[in-house]
């Protein structure tokens, strides 16, 4: 191994500062959410208490936080499942050219780069003009898919760009039907990436604000509820809510990463089963 | 053989049909409707189908429009500059200075985790830092750098750009890191053997090979900033405006036709910008 150069240490310090920049503010509101009863939005801390968390559970004036959390959670799961299924199907299909594949590809890119407010406005108009009611589980759901699907598909494109097709050819040579090939060969190989797609699907939906603004209807999702709070709540209760949702997000992320790690480890332990007559 | 190819086409079309359906209903139709509504007329409480150019005439006739579009580009350009600088440095450190794959993945994840948490919370979390009595001001006062709190830290263009950089640097780090990891290390060895120093390797080998990643990151950052309306509203304390805010204000006033006209102009601006950027990179090859 070469010795470390001076630039390594400079860059390491830079990286540490960057991480501090990324996490510092969130950690600060984490600390400030334990602010004492008389405390305000900034330091100094006036004692340490769980006052603002209790406030969050009790105070009805801040709105329907638990209802909005349940809705966001359900919506996140819906978006996650659909994103995974549709992205895998799309990724498989896009391995070959098909009529309209170019147009569809550019639509995916458009869906990714279009300013979110256009989706919000357009879907809102579409529903109101066709006499349908906007609701988080219909219009909100569809609007969020226009954000999560491009991410899912880009991941699948990246996965299939690196996919060794000789596994599939081998399966076919051994007489596997297309469905068997997919089920026993392709899906197990791409499974860890699907965890990634699921993580994107859930978290992007759970945190999405702009595309649900005009499409969620009268029942708010959590980000909409939080956004509403920023305009009229000026106490650390805002931080308490922020801390709780961030902790929840971290638990979700941690769960997904653990699943991915366990899958990788099991695969590494099993190794190759060639010649073992499995 | 021809029949086989037809079979493939049919099965491919079946497989993408859910995707196509979602994009048709929730992307294409809404855009078409926005185009249509942008020619409609609005009264105080309803919108009336019509075909008039009033909305566009008003939009292009108002000096506010030009200021707001200028602001939008200003935010995009400044944010791009800082995110590319930060993103490239971080990705370079991870790809070339961290030597084991496990550490690379671990540190990379450390950078990406905030991306999966709420943007609004991450904006709110700047309040205790930048506020009038916030950490930044009280630290500077205690160091004797300033005598009075700086007023422009929170609720200013500075805060808007800081928040943008905070939120979107990830979108630079990820694609740049991705392309850097695919650079053949022997190219760098070859450059070193040929007598290039660190700076020359960076400038003549790494940066040219990383361009596609920079381009993809640029597309993400530029479109996110140009389409934004919450960050600008929240971080400027409603003192600055970009096009997104112009649209959301019209929506709040139920002026859907004029919101639609502005939205169409914004969409065209974004698409033209992306079109120009896409000339430099083939996204599908670079994933």
Interface residues (C-beta under 8 A of the other chain):
Chain A: X1 X5 X7 X8 X11 X12 X14 X15 X18 X19 X21 X22 X23 X24 X25 X26 X28 X29 X32 X41 X42 X43 X85 X86 X89 X90 X92 X93 X94 X96 X98 X99 X100 X101 X104 X105 X107 X108 X109 X110 X111 X112 X113 X114 X115 X116 X117 X118 X119 X121 X122 X123 X125 X126 X129 X142 X143 X145 X146 X149 X153 X154 X157 X158 X161 X199 X200 X203 X206 X207 X209 X210 X213 X214 X223 X226 X227 X230 X238 X239 X242 X245 X246 X249 X250 X252 X253 X257
Chain B: X8 X9 X11 X12 X13 X15 X16 X18 X19 X20 X22 X23 X25 X26 X27 X28 X29 X30 X31 X33 X34 X37 X86 X89 X90 X92 X93 X94 X97 X99 X107 X109 X110 X111 X113 X114 X116 X117 X118 X119 X120 X121 X122 X124 X125 X126 X127 X128 X129 X131 X133 X134 X135 X138 X166 X169 X198 X219 X223 X226 X227 X228 X229 X230 X234 X244 X247 X248 X251 X256 X259 X260 X263 X266 X267 X270 X271 X274 X283 X284 X287
